[in-house]
Amino acid sequence: MTLTIGKLANAAGVNVETIRFYERKGLLAQPQKPTEGFRQYPSEVLQRLRFIKRAQELGFTLDEIINLLTLGDGDCLEVQSLAKQKLVLVLVSNKIADLQRLESNLSHLIDQCSSTSDLSCPIVDSFKE
């Protein structure tokens, strides 16, 4: 089974321009253009597109995905190592984001304390909510 670029894009849930971008980045091979008609993509390209999108959802960059695709099934230990590195980076990034939100919230509450003349404390009140 083969698909035109439009049908491939629809099946993968991406834009046609995304497919062209992936071709330019080397993630997908562009099929030969026939003398008449449209380029036809084999169904394996749809599987590859789904792999790329899923890897992106898991936080892998396009360069990392290229590396994963190059490794393929041949070196599971190396793929595992890359996945562990990504996990650590994602966890650290999430912790940093959480700490930044905490810092922002506490700063806001401290500002509220210094600008209020109420008897109740905005910080203590926020804990009751």
Salt bridges, closest charged atoms under 4 A:
GLU17 OE2 - ARG20 NH1 2.83
GLU57 OE1 - ARG54 NH1 3.34
ASP63 OD1 - LYS25 NZ 3.90
GLU64 OE1 - LYS86 NZ 2.98
ASP98 OD1 - ARG101 NH2 2.15
ASP125 OD1 - LYS128 NZ 3.91
